[in-house]
């Protein structure tokens, strides 16, 4: 009977947040500290407010982007018959309507890859994010770079609309990614039993010892 109680106690202790492997994982603590240092939440309640604000802003920008695409790109292309005026892209032979859908997708994926690469310190993911961003920029400015002499104002009009769309989607993606990171920080702190942020710990940065005088 005593042996059974000891086994149950061992299982219970193994599931305690404070004894989890994640708490002692240096990489997890490093990512937590990196996110906290960049976004600078004050406490757990502020994290919740930041998640709500960024998620709400992201949703509003995504819906605004969809409406902008429908009004300015889809309906606008039908009005001025851009499918006939603007040549297909030299990369993939995509028409303007298809490019207007590919660019936002590239922006979202580039933002996620660049963000994950930044937080994890992963050079490969950051390189992929940068490459996708350059590809999106090329598609945006291709009408001006390649066909301005033939199209003139139509090329500028096409580039401007896709540029506005890409900027809105970029901000929306950035806000969405930050909200997801903060949500992960909050969940990790609860699972690990942490009462404060890693960056608030006295021993989190050894270099601060030289900058601040010791307490009396």
N, C-alpha and C positions, 0 to 999 in steps of 0.2 A: 504493500500500500504506500509505504514511504517512497519506494522507488518510483511508482507511478506519479506521485506528486512532484518528485524532482524532475521527471521528464517533462511534465506539463509546465513547470516553472521555467525549464530551459527553453521550451518552444516559445513561451510568452516573452522571455527576455530577448530572444533572437529577433522578435518582431517589433521591439521597441524602436521608435525613430532615432533615439540617441545612439543606438548600437548598430545602425544600418551602415552598410559599406559605403553608401553614397556620401555620408557625412565625412568620412575620412578620405574621400576621393579628391586628390589635389586638383584634377582637371575640372571637376564640378564646382569646387570652391573658386577656382580661378575664373571660370565663366560667370559665376554669380557675382564675383567682385568686379569683373569687367563691365557687366551690365549695369550694376549699381553705380559705378564710377561715371559711366557715360550718361545715364538718365537721371541720376541723383534724386532718388526718392527719399523722403524724410523718414518715413516709417511704414509699417504694414498698411495702415489706413490710406496713406498717400499712394501706395502702390495700387490699391483698389481703385482710387479715384483716377489715377493715370491710365489704368487699363480701360476704364469706362470712357474717359475722354478720347483716347486714341482710337478705340474701337468705333465710337460714334462718328468721329471725324473721318475715319477710313470708310465706313459704310456710306456716309454722305458723299464723299468724293468718288467712290466707285459708281454710285447711282448717277451722279452728275456727269461722270465720264461716259456712261452708257447713253444718257440723254444727249450729250454733245455729239457723240458718234451718230446717233440716229438722226438728229436735226441737221448737223453741219456736214456730215460725211455721206450718210446713206441718202437722205433726201436731197442734199446739195448736189451730189453726183448725178442724181436723176434729172435735176433741173438743168444743169449745164452740160450734161452728157460727157462726163469726164472719162468714162470707159473708152470713148472713141478718141478723145483729145490727148490724154496722157498715155505715153507708151508704157509697156510692161517693164518691170524691173529687170535689170541685167543680171541680178542674182535670183535665179529661180523662176524668172518670167512671170511674176505675180502682177496682177492688175492693181489699180489704185485701191479698190474696195478691199481686196485681200490684204494688201499692205497695211491698211488702216486697222485690220484685226491682228496682224502679225506683230506690229510694233507694240501695242499694249501688252501682249503676251510676253514678248522679249523683255520689256521693262519690268514686269512682275518677276519673272524668273531671274533676271539679272540682279534685282534688288534682294531677292531671297539668297541667292548664292553669295553676293558680296557681303550681306549681313552675317550669314553663317560663317563665312570665312574670316570676317573681322572678329567675331566673338570667340571663335575657337582657335584663332591664329593659324588658319589653314590657308596656305599660299595657293594651293591648287584651286580651291573653291573661289577664292578672290580673283584669280586669273580668269576663270570661267565667267564670273560675273562681269568683269571688265570687258572681256571679249564680246559677250552678248550685248552689253551697253553700246559698244562701238558699232555693232551690226545694226542695232536699232537706230542709232544716230545716222548711219548711212542711208537706211531706208527713208528716214524722215526728210533728209536734205537731198536725196537723189533727184527729185524733179528740178531743183534749182541747179545742182551741180552738173547734171547731165543734159537737161533739156531746156535750160533757161533761154537760150538763143531762139528756140523754136516756139516755146509756149509763153514766155514773158510773164505777164501778171498771173496767168493761170498756174504756172509753176509755183510762184510765191504763195498763191492762195491755197494750193494743195499742201505745200509744206507747212504753212501756218496752222492749218486745221489739225494736221496730224501731230504737230509739235505741241499744241495746246492739249490735245488728248494724251500725249505721252507724259507731259508734266503733271496733269491731274492724276493719271494712273500711278506715276512715280511717287507722288506724295501719299496717295492712298495706300500703296504697297508698303512704303516706309512706316506709316502709322500702324498698319496691320501687323507688320513684323515686330515693331516695338511692343504692341499690345500682347502679342503671343509670347514674347520674351518675358515681359513683366508677369504674365500669368504663370509662366514656368517658374520664375523666381519665387512667386508667392507659394505655389504648390511645393516647391523644393524646400522652402523654409519650414513649411508645416510638416512635411514628411521627415525632415532632418531634425526637427525639434529646435531650430534656431530661434532665438528671441530677438536678435538684431542682425543687421546686414554684415556680411564679411568685411566690408570696407570700414565699418565702425569699430572693429576690434582693435585694441591698442597695438597688437603685434602684427597687424596686417601688412604694414609697410615699415621695414627697418629704417629706411631713409628718413622717416619723419622724426626719428629720435634726434637727429642733428638739427632739425629746424625748430622744434619746440622744446622749451626748457622743462626739466623734470618737475613733477609735482612735489610740493614740500611735504 
